[in-house]
Structure formats: C-alpha cells, structure tokens
C-alpha cells in the first residue's frame, strides 16, 4: 500500500511537467522505494548513484559550513538530475530535459518531497 502511495506521488510529479523524463523515491542508503523510469535506466544504478551523490553533497555542505543539505543539482549537456531530501530517510530524484523550466520543477519536486516525508 505504501508503495502504491509513493508511486501515485511520482505519477502526479511526472504529470506536472513535460520536462520531467523520470523520477524516483530512494532511501538514503540507495534502495529504490518507487520509480517512474524509462526502460533504459536501471533502478539499482539510479538508487546507488543518488545515495552516493547525496552523501557527497551532505559532506560538502557540512565541511563548507553551508548548513543542512537541501538539494543536489547536476547539469549535463543532455539535461539535469535534481535530488531533494524527503525527510531524513528518503530523497526524490528527478531527471529533466536540457531546456527544462527549473523554477517550476524545483517547486513541484519540493511539494512531492514534502508529501513523501509525511508518508515515511
């Protein structure tokens, strides 16, 4: 039942913008809790990479006295990867197109992360 509720959060998130290509809810230790990924992406790989980037981002924020980590944003020539904390035990990861309207995506991902945090 919880997995269905998490999947419905991702369905709603992916429906908010045509710029979102994929999304997932991942535990902080890298386990995929729910995902809306295209066929070419491996859930385990996305989960492991998200956990690694979050750990590195958290350490960087702490070492450079930037406070608690809120987001990690990666920009590549083919688009963006955005990771936002969803409580203390999960993260929402979104893969977006290169011309994505990031302001809207930030807002939508924040709302989704708040819903996930309440549920977990």
C-alpha positions, -999 to 999 in steps of 0.1 A, spaced: 0 0 0 28 24 9 45 16 -24 12 25 -43 10 58 -24 46 66 -33 40 57 -69 10 80 -70 32 109 -58 56 102 -87 27 99 -112 15 133 -101 50 148 -102 57 135 -137 24 148 -148 31 183 -137 58 190 -164 66 175 -198 102 184 -190 104 157 -163 117 125 -180 120 102 -150 117 103 -112 123 81 -82 120 79 -44 151 65 -30 161 56 6 192 74 19 210 40 17 203 38 -20 173 14 -22 146 24 -47 113 27 -30 92 38 -60 102 48 -96 89 61 -128 120 54 -150 123 48 -188 132 13 -199 169 22 -204 176 32 -168 184 6 -142 167 12 -108 195 -1 -88 221 21 -106 200 52 -102 195 44 -65 231 38 -58 243 69 -77 217 91 -59 228 78 -25 264 85 -33 258 120 -46 237 128 -16 263 116 8 290 137 -10 267 167 -11 259 164 26 296 161 35 304 191 13 277 212 28 289 204 63 326 208 56 320 242 39 296 254 67 266 257 43 242 241 68 219 211 61 218 199 26 186 206 7 193 198 -29 219 184 -53 216 197 -89 237 182 -117 237 198 -151 249 179 -182 246 186 -219 216 163 -221 197 176 -191 195 178 -154 194 155 -124 179 170 -93 179 153 -58 159 168 -30 157 154 5 123 140 16 126 138 54 156 121 70 152 87 53 145 94 16 153 115 -14 133 124 -45 154 122 -77 142 138 -109 158 136 -144 148 166 -166 153 177 -201 180 202 -210 156 231 -217 135 224 -185 120 253 -166 139 246 -134 119 270 -112 87 251 -118 105 218 -114 120 229 -81 86 238 -68 70 206 -79 98 184 -65 97 203 -32 59 196 -29 65 159 -38 93 156 -12 71 171 15 44 145 7 69 117 8 83 130 41 49 129 57 43 94 45 76 78 56 
